[in-house]
C-alpha cells in the first residue's frame, strides 16, 4: 500500500467540508495538511515509518512546517513544534511545493509566485543568449519568437491556474510579455500593444490564464466521482456564495463571459480533449481575436498594417523568415515602419517641445511623411529607383498593379503587402522575393537618409 493510501485510510488530517484532503504529492514532493497538531504529527510519523520501510531518507532541512492564515483578519497562533523523529521541524513563512511557493496567506502566495515567475522567465531569457536570442548577429526574429514560446512563456505562466492571480498581477505578467516581444522585434516601448499580438500570434496573458483555468476545470470534471478534486468542486458549488474566494468562483464567471453553458453540464457530461478544443478553446480564442481586431482599428499608428489577428500564427511578414544574417539587420527598420514607430520629421514636429519644421531636410520640398520618405524624396531617388523597378515587376507578375491606384496604396503595399497578396502556395516564391527587395529598399533608404542627415549637420 502506498503512503497516500495509508494516510487516506486514517481519516485524519485536513478536510474541506466532509471531503478528506490530508495530503498532496508528486514523486518525492509530499505535502501533509491538517488543522489539528496531533493529526499532523501522526501523518509525519507515518511518513517517516514508510520511508524507513522503503529504505530512503527524509531530508530534515527540506521538511518544514507552514502555518497558513484562513483569512486576512486571522492572526497566526503560535503552534507547537512538529518532530521528524528526534528533530524539531523549522516553522517557515514560505515553502515550495510542486514548483509553487506557498506563503502564510492566499493573496501573498499569488504575489510571490507572480514575482517569482517573472524572475525565472527573465533568467530563462538570459540563458538563451548563447543560443542566439539577441539582436546583433543573433537568430532571425521568427526563430527567437519560437524560442520564447517554447522556453520562456511556459515558465512565465506556470501555476497561474492554481494560485489565481488578480487582475493587477495578470497585468504585470502581460507587461513582461509585451516588453520582451518588443525587444525581440527591436520595437520601442511606445509601439501599439496590439501589434505585438498581431505579429506573433500570441494570446494575451489574460486569455492564457482563462484557458488554463478552464482546462484544469475540465480535467477535474473528467475524473471519477470518488476523486478528491471532483468531490471538492461539487461541494464548493453547493455551499459557496459568489463573494467567496473559492477557486470555483474563478471558473463560473468565465463560463458566463464566454457563454459556455452551465457548470453542471460539464460535471454530468465531461468533454474529451477533442470536444473541449472544438467548443471551449475555440470559443475563447475567437473572443480574443475579435477583441484584438476591434481595438487595433483604434490605433492610427497601425494604419499601414494588416491588422488581421490570427492566434497561433505569425504575421505573413514574419513567416517569410530570413535567408541570411544580413537580412536580420534589415528587419528593425522594416518593423518600425510597419508599426508606425519609425521617426520622421513630421513626428519630431508634432511631439517636440521646440519649433521644428516638418519639411524634409534632405530635399526641402515637402513634409517628410511616410509616403514622401518611401516614394517622393528626390534626395533618395538614386537608391530607390533600381529596387522599386524590381518590386513593381514582381507586382506585375502577380497581376496586382491594378490594385495599386494611388501613392498611398503603393506605400501601404510596400509596408505590408499581405493586404493585397493572396496567401496561396503558388505565390510563395514571389512573396519571398518581394519581401527580400522591400527589406532591402527600406534599409537602403534608412541608411542613406541618416548619412545625408549627418552630412547636413557636419556642414
N, C-alpha and C positions, 0 to 999 in steps of 0.2 A: 504494500500500500504506500502511495506517495505521501510526502509531507503535507501537501494541501488537503488530501483526503482525510488524513488523521486530524488536522486542525478543524476541518468542517464537521467531523464526527463528534467532536467535543461539545459543539453547540455553544461554545464560549467565545467571547470577544465582541467585536463591533457589530451592530445591527442598524439597518435603515428600516424603521418600522419593524415588521416581523421578518424581514429578509436578513439572513445571516451573511455578513460581509466582513470576515475577520482577517482575510489575507489577500494579497495580490502579488503575483510573481511572474517572472520571465527568466528562464535559465537559472542563474545563481543570484538574481536580484529579487529578494523577498521583502515584502512589507507586511508587518503584523499590525492589526488595528483593533482598538478596543477602548472602552470608556472606564473600565474598572482595572485598577492596578493589579489585582490578583489574577484576573483573566489574562492580561498581557504577559505577566510573569510566567504563568503556566505555559503559554504558547512559546515563549522564549526557551523554557526548559525543554519542551517537546522538540523544538528545532535543534537544540544542542544535542539532545539524545539521538535524534535522527542522523545528525552529522557524524556522531561517533559510530553509529551502526554502519554508515556508508563509507566511513574512513576518509572524511575530509574535514578541514578546519574552518571554523568561522573566524573571520578577522575581527578582533576586538576594536581596532581603531576605526574600521568601516561600519561597525554595528553601533548605531546611535539611537537616541530617543528624541522624538519631536512632539511637543505638546501643541496642538492646534486649537485656536480660538474658534468657537462656533459662530461668533458674530463680532462686530467691531466693539460693541459695548462690553463684551465679556473680558474680564481680566484673567490671565492665565494663573491658576493656583500653583503653588509650589508643590510639585509632585514628589513622591518617594522615588528613590533610585531603583533602577532595574539592574538585575545582575545576569551576566553571562558566565555561568559557573561561579567562580570566586571574584570575577572582575566587575566593578561597577561601570555601567554604560554612561557615556557622556550625554548630557542634555544639550541640544544644539538648537539654533534658530532656523537653520536651513539644512536640507538634506536632499540628495539627488536620488530619484527612483525612476527607473526606465527612461533615463535621459531628461526628465522633467524635474526642475528644482522645486521642492516643496518648502513652504515657509509656515509661519505660525498663523497666517490669515490668508483667505482666498484672494482678496484684492492684491495683497503684496506678492502672492505667488504669480499672478498674471504679469505684474510689472517686472519682477525679477526675471521671468522667463523671456519676456519680450526683449529686455535689455541684453540678456544672455544670447538669444537667437541672433540679434543684430551683431553682437560682438563676434560670435562664431562664424556668421556669414562673411563678415569683413575679413576674418583670418583665412577663411576658405578662398576669398578673392586673392589675398596676398600669396597664398600657397600656389595659385595658378599662374603667377607671374612667370615662373620658369617654363611653363607650357606655352607661353606666348600671349597671355591675356594682358596686353599693354599696347599702347598706340604706336610708338615708333619701332619699326622693324618687327612688329608683332604679327599675330594671325589676322586674317581678314575678319571683318565685323560679323559675318554670319557664323563663323566658327567660334568667335568669342561669345556670341549670344547663346550658341549651343552649349558651351561650357558653363555659362551662367545658369541655364535651365537645368542642367544635369547635376551640377555640384554645389551651387550656391542657393538656389531657390528652395530645394528640399530642406536645407539647414535653416533657412530664414523662417519657414512656415512649420517647422517641426512642433507637433504637440498642440497647435493652436485650437484644435477641436476639443482638447481636454481641459486646458486652463481658461478657455473662453475669454480672451481679452476684450475690453470695452472699445468703443469707437475711437477714443483718443489713442489707445495703444495700437489699434489697427492702422491709424493714420501714420504712426511712427514707422511701422513696417513698410507701408506703402511709400512713404517718403524715401526710405533707404533704397527701395527697388527703383524708384524713378531717378534718383540721383545717380545710382550705379549705372543704369542703362544709358543715361545722358552722357556719362563719362566714357562708356564703351563706344558710343556713337560720336564722340567728340562734339557734343552739343552743349551750349551754355545752359546755365540753370534757368534762364528765363524762357527757354523753349516751351511751347504749349504742352501741357501734360498729356493730352490725348494722343499726340504724335508718337509718344513713346510706345503706347499700346498698339497703335496702328502699324508702326514699322516692325515691331517684334512679334505681334500676335499674342502677347502675354495677356492674361487676365489680371485685373486689379487684385490686390491682396484681399480686399473685402469679398470679392467673388470667390476666391480660393478658400477663404475662411468658411463661407456659406456651404460650398461644395464639400469641404472636409466634414463639417458638422452633419450634413445630410447623409453623406456616405457612411459615417460612423453610426448614425441612427439606423440606416438600412441594414448594416451588419448586425446590429442588435436585434432588429426585427426578424432576421433570418435564423436566429439561434433557437434552440429548443426552449419550450416553455419552462423547463426546470432550471435554465441557466440563471445565474445571479443577475447578470446585466439586464436581461429581459424582465425579470421579476421586479427589479428596482424601477425600470421605466414604467411598467404598468402601475406600480404603487404610487410613483410620483405624479402620474397623470390623474389619479383618482383623488389625491389628498392635497396637492399643492395648488395654491392660487396663482393668478397671473403676475402678482407682485413678488413672488418668491424668487430667490436667486438660484433655484434648482436648475440643473443642466437641461432638463426637458423644456424649460421655458426659453431656451435658446433655439430649440427646434420649432416650436409652434409658430412663432412669428414668421419664420422662413417659409413654412408651408402656406401661410396666408399671403405673404409677399409675392411668391412665385405662383400662386394659385395651383397648388399641387394636391389639393384634396384634404380629406380628413385623416388625422393621425391613426385612428382606429383601423382604417382600411389597410394601412401598411403593416400593422401588427397582426391582423387576421389573415391577410393575403400578401406575404412578403414577396418582393420582386427579386428575380435573379439579376445577375450583373448586366446582361444584355438589355433586359427590360428596364432596369434602372437607368442605364445610359440613354436609352431612347426617350424615356419620359422625363426624368428629373434632370440629368446632366444637360440634355439638350435644351430644356426649358430655361435653366439658369444661364447657360451660355448665350442663348438668344436674347434674354432680358438685358444682359450687359452689352451685347452687340448693339442693340437698339439704343441703349443709353449713351454709349460712346459715339455712335454715329450722330446722335442728336446734339450732344454738346460740342462735337468737333466743328459743326457748322457755325458755331458762335465765335470762333477764333478767326480773326481777319488774317493772322499770320499764316494760316493754312490754306489760303485761297488758291494757291497754285498746286496743291497736293491732292492726290486721290485719297479722300478720307474714308473710303470704304474699309471698315474694320472687319478682319477675318480672324477670329480667335483660333489660335493654334497654328496659324500660317504666317510666314514672313511676308512683308510687303514685296511686291514684284521687283522693286529696285534692289532689295537685299537678296532676294532669291537668285539673282544673277551671279552673285559671288565675285571673286577676284581671280584673275588668271596669273597675276604676278605681284610681287611685293611693291612695285611701283604704283599699281592701282590702289593699294591700301592707303598710300599717302594722298591720293586724289579724293578719297571719299569724304573727309571732313568738309571741304568746300561744297561738295555735292549735297550733303545732308543739311548744311546750313541754308543753302538756297531753297531746298525742298521744304524746310520747316519755317522759313521766313525769318531766320535769325542772322542772316548774312548782313553785315553793317554797311550800308551805302550812305551817300551824302544826305539823302532825304531823311534817313533815320537820325543822323547826327543833328540835322537842322531841327527835327521835331523834339528830340529829347535832351539836347544840350542846353545848359543854363546860359550859355553865351550866344550871341547872334552869329550864327554860322549859315553861310549860303548853301542852298540845296543844289546849286548848279554844279555839274560835273567839273572838277578841277582839271581834268585831263584835256577834254575837248572844249569846255567853256561854251557849250551851245545850248543845252537844256538841263533840266533837273536830272540828277543821277538816280533814276528808278531802276527797278529790276529789268524792265523792257529795254531801257536805254543801255544799261550795262551789258546785257546779253546780245542786243541786236543793232543798236544805233551808234554807239560811241565810235567816232571816227579815229580816235587815238588807238583803238584796239582792233581796227578793221584788218590790219595785216595779219594778226594772229587768228582772227575769227573766220575770215573768208575761206581758207582751204578746208577747215574742218566742217564748216557749215555746208559746203558743197557736198561732202561725203554724207552728212546727215540727211540732207534733202534728197539725195539719190536713194538712200535707204528707205525713206518715207514713200518715195515714188514707187519703189519696187514692191512695197506692201499696199499700194493704192490708197494711201492715207492723206495725200496732199490736198485732196478736195475738202477735207475736214478742217484744214488749217487756213482759215479765210481772213485772218487779221494778225497783226503783230502780237496782240495779247494772247491769241490762241497758240501762236508759234512759241512764245515764251513759256506758256503753260505746258506745251508738248515737250519742250526741251527739259523743263524742270521735272515733269512727271509724265512720261509717255504712256504709262499704264492706263491713262484716262481714255486714250483712243486706240491703242494697240490691243487687239483681241488676245486673250490669254489662251492661245491654241498651240499645240506642239509643233505645227507646221511653221510657226513664226519664231521658234526657239532660237535658231542660229542668227536670224536677223535681229532679234531682240538683244542678244549678246553683243553683236557688233554695234548696234545703235547705242546701247548703254556705254560701251567702251569709248566711242567717239564723243559722247556727251560729257563723260567724266574728263576726257582729255581736253575738250573745249573749255569747260568750267575752270579746270586747273590752270590752263594757259592764260585765260582771261584774268584770273585772280592774281597769278604771279606777275603778269605784265602790268596790271593796274597798280600794284603796290610798288613795282620798280619805277614806274612813272611818278608815283607819289614821292618816292624817295629822291628822285632827280629834281622834282619841283621844290622840295623842302631844302635840298642842298644848294639850289640857286638862290 
